[in-house]
């Protein structure tokens, strides 16, 4: 059984991964476009969330919540969404 310490550790790693993922996915979105980044982020987030109820070990919890879900959330973060939205606005409204 996973305890509060294991869950807290996985979430702490998740915060770290989320912070690292944002500028990486932001750079990719600048070069390749935000649509693909958002799709990849949604897939990563959904995969991490789908795996979370089935984890049995601390390492699998770190993978599901700390890496997959957090990276997916970083790829779909507000900075990517704001950049995609700003491109749709005329320059005088940005």
C-alpha positions in Angstrom: 0.0 0.0 0.0 1.2 3.4 -0.9 1.4 5.9 2.0 1.2 9.6 2.2 5.0 10.0 2.0 5.0 8.1 -1.4 2.2 10.2 -2.8 3.7 13.4 -1.6 7.1 12.5 -3.1 5.4 11.7 -6.4 3.6 15.0 -6.4 6.8 16.9 -5.5 8.5 15.3 -8.5 5.5 16.3 -10.5 5.9 19.9 -9.6 9.5 19.8 -10.7 8.7 18.0 -14.0 5.8 20.5 -14.6 8.2 23.4 -14.2 10.8 21.8 -16.6 8.2 20.8 -19.2 6.7 24.2 -19.7 9.7 25.9 -21.4 10.6 22.8 -23.3 7.1 22.4 -24.7 6.9 26.1 -25.2 10.0 26.0 -27.4 8.5 23.1 -29.4 5.2 25.0 -29.8 7.1 28.0 -31.2 8.9 25.9 -33.8 6.2 23.3 -34.7 2.9 24.9 -33.6 0.9 24.7 -30.5 -1.8 22.2 -31.7 0.6 19.2 -31.7 2.0 20.2 -28.3 -1.5 20.4 -26.9 -2.5 17.0 -28.3 0.7 15.4 -26.9 0.0 17.1 -23.6 -3.5 15.7 -23.5 -2.3 12.2 -24.3 0.4 12.3 -21.6 -2.0 13.7 -19.0 -4.7 11.2 -19.9 -2.2 8.3 -19.8 -0.9 9.3 -16.4 -4.3 9.8 -15.0 -5.5 6.5 -16.4 -2.6 4.6 -14.9 -2.7 6.2 -11.5 -5.5 4.0 -10.0 -3.6 0.8 -11.0 -0.1 1.6 -9.5 1.2 -0.7 -6.8 4.7 0.7 -6.2 6.3 4.1 -5.5 8.2 4.0 -8.8 5.0 3.4 -10.8 3.3 6.2 -8.9 6.2 8.5 -9.7 6.0 7.6 -13.4 2.2 8.0 -13.6 1.7 11.1 -11.5 5.1 12.6 -11.2 6.2 12.3 -14.9 3.4 11.5 -17.3 0.6 13.7 -15.7 2.9 16.5 -14.9 4.6 16.6 -18.3 1.1 16.6 -19.9 0.0 19.4 -17.7 3.1 21.3 -18.6 2.4 20.8 -22.3 -1.1 22.1 -21.9 -0.3 24.9 -19.5 -1.6 28.4 -19.7 1.6 29.7 -21.4 1.0 27.4 -24.4 -2.7 28.3 -24.5 -2.0 32.0 -24.2 0.5 31.8 -27.1 -1.9 29.9 -29.3 -4.7 32.4 -28.5 -2.6 35.4 -29.0 -1.7 34.3 -32.6 -5.4 34.4 -33.4 -5.8 38.0 -32.3 -4.9 41.0 -34.5 -1.6 42.6 -33.5 -3.2 45.8 -32.1 -5.1 43.7 -29.6 -2.2 41.5 -28.3 
